[in-house]
Every structure is written in C-alpha cells, then in structure tokens.
Amino acid sequence: MPGTQSQGDKPQGAAASLLNGLAVLEAFSVTSRPLLGVTEISELVGLHKSTVSRMLAGLTESGYVQRDEDSGRYRLGLGMIGLAGPLLAELDVRRAAVPHLEELTEATDETAAISVWNGTNAIVVEQTASPHQVKHSASIGTRYNKYASSSVRVFLAELPPEEVGRLLSGGIIQRDSYRGLDDPAHEHLRTVRDQGYAVNDGETTFEEYGVSAPVRDYRGRAVGCITASAPRSRVQFRASQDVLRDAVLRAAGQVSARLGSR
C-alpha cells in the first residue's frame, strides 16, 4: 500500500482520484477476505469512508468491483480480468513458447520468434537466433506495423473487417494504399485465417523471408504469433519454403496446446 505522504507531497485533482481508486483496488490484494465493506477498505487504505464510497461507486460502474446485494460489501469484478488479461496472456504465451522456439531454430537453422499484439503493432517478446552468420533477427521489444509483415497479417486476420479498415485507412498499419472494404487485403486476410499462416516473401525488404502462424489459447483466441525468418536467398537456394511453413505450424500448434487450445 502507498506510504503516508505529507499534505504538500500529496497528488491533487485527477491524479489524487486515480491513486485513490488504485488504493481501493489494492485493498482486495492484502486480505484473504473476498468481500470487503466500506469501513474495512477505509481502514486498510487510510482514506475517509466518504472517499472510499465515491471510489467504489465509480469502480462498480466500470465493472472493476461488484457489490454483493445480500451483504452490501464489495468484491473484485470481472472487469479486472479484462484489464489484466492481455498482460497475463503475454506472459503465459512467452513462457510456453520458449522451448518450442528453440526446437524450431534447431529444426530449421533459422531465427524463431514469438510476438504479441497490442492493438496496433506486433511486438517481439522472445526469440532464438539462427546459428548462421548471415541471418534475420529482431531484438525483444521490436514493433512491426507494416501490412507486409507476416506477423502483422496473422493478427489482422483475427480482426473484424471494419477494424482492419480503420487501421489501414488511418495509416496505423502501413500499406501503400487502401480502397475500403473492397480492397484485396480483406480477401487475402480471409485466406490467411483459413490456411492458418502468412508468408512474407520479400515484401518488407527484398532479402527477407518470413512465415508466421497464430498461437491460440483455451478460448481459441490468437494470443501470440510464431515466426520463422531467414534471408530470402538462402530460402530460395534450399527450396525450404515448405519446411519453414510446416515447422512454424507445428511449433504454433504445440504452444497452443500448452495454452489449452483444442
């Protein structure tokens, strides 16, 4: 819980309200009791009961806490799951993916990575680098927002066409042009979703080749994306397109199984 502050150090206005609301939510994490009343929360966080009541009213309306009709006390609401869900999914998918990324790199001799989607970018959260001196790799935290990227297209394929249109028309996802819902991009994304993978064959840069497939959790939602990337010249010389595709699909399926996907 936050330490006691002097009056001059205390945040004011909206900042104070935000911190007070967070303090009320934190009260549920420092006690084993699932239901808490206004007085109990007030004593736990050191706020006046009127302030706690006001915070609870707003948090209830937002779905972050829920009022028990029988006792008049409060419990954490389902909104907290929605708030924490993306973070939990990212952590779970990264941890589940690590051994399979290593296996993917061992099987193909190419770089393997796992990315997650933040609503506008595919973000690399883990990778295993190719043992070759010449290779394609991206540091953890690298963000991709080009439509040509195979990982971006895998995530876009999961979205409603209207949301895809908003991202493309607004330039949030970069593409040379966009012609509305009749744009061929929508048909291509349906194909990506149906076949379960996307390929970047020199579309982002001439010398890059990448294959991506979605990782799904127990709800069937795409919570990550496995990608194998390699120099395009090596892929063409080895004719390894099918090998990379099959290895990526296998790795994505294995990680999905670990997350409870059927």
PLY file of the C-alpha trace (Angstrom):
ply
format ascii 1.0
element vertex 262
property float x
property float y
property float z
element edge 261
property int vertex1
property int vertex2
end_header
0.00 0.00 0.00
1.23 3.59 -0.56
3.13 5.18 2.30
1.87 8.19 4.17
2.60 11.49 2.42
2.74 14.99 3.79
-0.01 17.34 2.66
2.39 19.18 0.36
3.51 15.96 -1.34
0.04 14.54 -1.94
-1.23 14.50 -5.54
-4.17 16.75 -6.23
-7.20 16.65 -8.52
-7.45 13.87 -11.09
-4.12 12.34 -10.05
-5.35 12.03 -6.47
-8.59 10.40 -7.63
-6.68 7.91 -9.76
-4.37 6.95 -6.89
-7.30 6.67 -4.50
-9.10 4.34 -6.89
-5.99 2.19 -7.24
-5.58 2.10 -3.45
-9.15 0.81 -3.09
-8.45 -1.95 -5.64
-5.20 -2.84 -3.86
-7.13 -3.36 -0.63
-8.51 -6.60 -2.07
-4.97 -7.92 -2.60
-3.81 -7.50 1.01
-6.56 -9.51 2.66
-7.82 -13.06 2.28
-11.42 -11.89 2.56
-13.17 -11.82 -0.84
-15.83 -9.37 0.38
-14.97 -6.01 1.92
-17.17 -3.25 3.26
-16.59 0.50 3.06
-15.33 0.71 6.65
-12.92 -2.19 6.18
-11.48 -0.69 3.00
-11.22 2.70 4.67
-9.15 1.21 7.48
-6.94 -0.77 5.09
-6.05 2.14 2.80
-6.25 5.08 5.20
-8.89 7.00 3.27
-12.06 8.61 4.61
-15.17 6.49 4.23
-16.82 9.10 2.01
-13.84 8.95 -0.37
-13.93 5.15 -0.41
-17.66 5.18 -1.14
-17.13 7.58 -4.04
-14.30 5.45 -5.47
-16.37 2.26 -5.12
-19.28 3.87 -6.97
-17.07 4.67 -9.95
-15.31 1.31 -9.89
-18.65 -0.51 -9.72
-19.94 1.41 -12.73
-16.77 0.47 -14.64
-17.07 -3.20 -13.68
-13.84 -3.34 -11.66
-15.70 -4.10 -8.42
-19.09 -5.67 -7.80
-21.50 -5.01 -4.94
-22.89 -8.06 -3.14
-26.60 -7.42 -2.79
-27.03 -9.57 0.31
-24.25 -8.09 2.46
-23.71 -4.69 0.86
-19.99 -5.44 0.68
-17.81 -5.41 -2.42
-15.72 -7.93 -4.35
-13.44 -7.57 -7.35
-15.42 -7.53 -10.60
-14.91 -9.27 -13.91
-13.56 -6.04 -15.36
-10.30 -6.80 -13.57
-9.89 -9.94 -15.68
-10.27 -7.91 -18.84
-7.76 -5.36 -17.58
-5.13 -7.93 -16.60
-5.91 -10.41 -19.37
-3.60 -9.02 -22.08
-0.64 -8.93 -19.68
-1.31 -12.46 -18.43
-1.68 -13.72 -21.97
1.63 -12.16 -22.98
3.46 -13.65 -20.02
1.90 -17.08 -20.46
2.47 -17.27 -24.20
6.11 -16.23 -23.92
6.85 -18.77 -21.22
5.05 -21.53 -23.12
6.80 -20.66 -26.38
10.47 -20.64 -25.32
11.25 -24.39 -25.64
9.40 -24.61 -28.94
11.25 -21.61 -30.37
14.48 -23.41 -29.55
13.20 -26.55 -31.28
12.08 -24.53 -34.29
15.51 -22.94 -34.68
17.20 -26.31 -34.21
14.99 -27.89 -36.88
15.36 -25.11 -39.46
18.64 -23.34 -38.58
16.70 -20.08 -38.84
15.59 -17.42 -36.36
12.37 -18.15 -34.47
10.34 -15.56 -32.57
7.10 -15.12 -30.65
5.16 -11.87 -30.96
2.05 -10.48 -29.29
-0.47 -7.88 -30.50
-1.09 -4.61 -28.67
-3.88 -3.42 -30.95
-1.65 -1.58 -33.42
1.67 -3.47 -33.53
3.11 -6.97 -33.45
5.71 -6.88 -30.67
8.53 -9.41 -30.36
8.65 -10.78 -26.80
11.15 -13.61 -27.30
13.38 -15.06 -30.00
16.07 -17.65 -30.65
18.62 -16.56 -33.23
19.78 -18.57 -36.20
23.27 -20.11 -35.83
24.19 -18.77 -39.28
26.41 -15.70 -39.51
24.01 -14.20 -42.06
20.55 -14.18 -40.52
17.44 -12.16 -39.81
16.73 -11.32 -36.20
14.90 -8.71 -34.12
15.59 -7.68 -30.56
12.95 -8.20 -27.89
10.57 -5.25 -27.94
10.80 -4.70 -31.71
7.46 -3.49 -33.07
6.06 -4.23 -36.53
3.29 -2.19 -38.10
3.67 -2.91 -41.80
0.91 -4.85 -43.52
3.58 -6.75 -45.47
4.91 -8.30 -42.26
3.70 -11.88 -41.91
3.14 -11.49 -38.16
1.05 -8.34 -38.63
-1.14 -10.08 -41.19
-1.69 -13.06 -38.88
-3.04 -10.71 -36.21
-5.06 -8.61 -38.67
-6.71 -11.78 -39.94
-8.26 -12.20 -36.49
-9.94 -8.77 -36.52
-13.31 -7.69 -37.94
-13.01 -6.11 -41.41
-14.15 -2.74 -40.02
-11.29 -2.70 -37.52
-8.80 -3.72 -40.19
-10.15 -0.91 -42.35
-9.70 1.61 -39.55
-6.09 0.57 -39.02
-5.26 0.63 -42.73
-7.14 3.79 -43.70
-5.67 5.70 -40.77
-2.13 4.68 -41.63
-1.75 2.95 -38.26
-0.86 -0.19 -40.16
1.34 0.90 -43.06
0.38 -0.10 -46.59
0.87 1.67 -49.90
-2.85 2.22 -50.46
-6.24 1.16 -49.16
-9.51 1.14 -51.14
-12.02 0.44 -48.39
-13.83 -2.80 -47.65
-13.48 -3.84 -51.33
-9.68 -3.74 -51.04
-8.00 -7.07 -51.90
-6.37 -7.01 -48.48
-9.59 -8.27 -46.91
-9.78 -11.29 -49.19
-6.12 -12.03 -48.53
-6.63 -11.85 -44.76
-9.53 -14.31 -45.03
-7.14 -16.66 -46.81
-4.54 -16.18 -44.08
-7.08 -17.06 -41.42
-8.40 -20.08 -43.33
-4.97 -21.57 -44.09
-3.54 -20.68 -40.68
-0.38 -18.87 -41.72
1.02 -15.86 -43.58
4.16 -15.55 -45.70
6.38 -12.52 -46.26
8.34 -13.34 -49.41
10.48 -10.24 -49.86
7.55 -7.88 -49.25
9.00 -5.89 -46.35
12.57 -5.92 -47.67
13.80 -7.74 -50.76
16.11 -10.05 -48.81
13.68 -11.09 -46.04
11.56 -14.22 -45.91
9.20 -14.92 -43.03
6.43 -17.35 -42.13
4.03 -16.73 -39.23
1.23 -18.71 -37.61
-1.08 -17.82 -34.72
-0.86 -19.23 -31.21
-4.28 -19.75 -29.64
-5.33 -20.11 -26.02
-8.07 -22.22 -24.47
-10.69 -19.74 -25.75
-9.47 -20.11 -29.31
-8.19 -16.54 -29.37
-4.92 -15.64 -31.07
-2.72 -14.53 -28.15
0.58 -14.73 -30.00
2.30 -15.45 -33.26
5.22 -17.76 -34.07
7.52 -16.55 -36.86
10.49 -18.10 -38.60
12.57 -15.59 -40.55
15.54 -16.09 -42.86
17.48 -14.48 -45.70
15.36 -14.91 -48.81
18.33 -16.00 -50.92
19.01 -18.93 -48.57
15.38 -20.00 -48.57
15.30 -19.93 -52.37
18.64 -21.78 -52.69
17.50 -24.51 -50.28
13.89 -24.51 -51.54
12.95 -24.59 -47.86
9.64 -22.73 -48.05
7.57 -25.80 -47.21
9.98 -26.88 -44.47
9.73 -23.50 -42.77
5.95 -23.37 -43.11
5.46 -26.85 -41.67
7.89 -26.21 -38.81
6.16 -22.94 -37.88
2.72 -24.54 -37.96
3.98 -27.39 -35.80
5.55 -25.02 -33.25
2.44 -22.82 -33.13
0.28 -25.89 -32.60
2.50 -27.14 -29.77
2.46 -23.79 -27.97
-1.30 -23.53 -28.47
-1.73 -26.98 -26.93
0.25 -25.87 -23.87
-2.15 -22.94 -23.50
-5.18 -25.24 -23.60
-6.22 -24.80 -27.22
-8.02 -27.74 -28.77
0 1
1 2
2 3
3 4
4 5
5 6
6 7
7 8
8 9
9 10
10 11
11 12
12 13
13 14
14 15
15 16
16 17
17 18
18 19
19 20
20 21
21 22
22 23
23 24
24 25
25 26
26 27
27 28
28 29
29 30
30 31
31 32
32 33
33 34
34 35
35 36
36 37
37 38
38 39
39 40
40 41
41 42
42 43
43 44
44 45
45 46
46 47
47 48
48 49
49 50
50 51
51 52
52 53
53 54
54 55
55 56
56 57
57 58
58 59
59 60
60 61
61 62
62 63
63 64
64 65
65 66
66 67
67 68
68 69
69 70
70 71
71 72
72 73
73 74
74 75
75 76
76 77
77 78
78 79
79 80
80 81
81 82
82 83
83 84
84 85
85 86
86 87
87 88
88 89
89 90
90 91
91 92
92 93
93 94
94 95
95 96
96 97
97 98
98 99
99 100
100 101
101 102
102 103
103 104
104 105
105 106
106 107
107 108
108 109
109 110
110 111
111 112
112 113
113 114
114 115
115 116
116 117
117 118
118 119
119 120
120 121
121 122
122 123
123 124
124 125
125 126
126 127
127 128
128 129
129 130
130 131
131 132
132 133
133 134
134 135
135 136
136 137
137 138
138 139
139 140
140 141
141 142
142 143
143 144
144 145
145 146
146 147
147 148
148 149
149 150
150 151
151 152
152 153
153 154
154 155
155 156
156 157
157 158
158 159
159 160
160 161
161 162
162 163
163 164
164 165
165 166
166 167
167 168
168 169
169 170
170 171
171 172
172 173
173 174
174 175
175 176
176 177
177 178
178 179
179 180
180 181
181 182
182 183
183 184
184 185
185 186
186 187
187 188
188 189
189 190
190 191
191 192
192 193
193 194
194 195
195 196
196 197
197 198
198 199
199 200
200 201
201 202
202 203
203 204
204 205
205 206
206 207
207 208
208 209
209 210
210 211
211 212
212 213
213 214
214 215
215 216
216 217
217 218
218 219
219 220
220 221
221 222
222 223
223 224
224 225
225 226
226 227
227 228
228 229
229 230
230 231
231 232
232 233
233 234
234 235
235 236
236 237
237 238
238 239
239 240
240 241
241 242
242 243
243 244
244 245
245 246
246 247
247 248
248 249
249 250
250 251
251 252
252 253
253 254
254 255
255 256
256 257
257 258
258 259
259 260
260 261
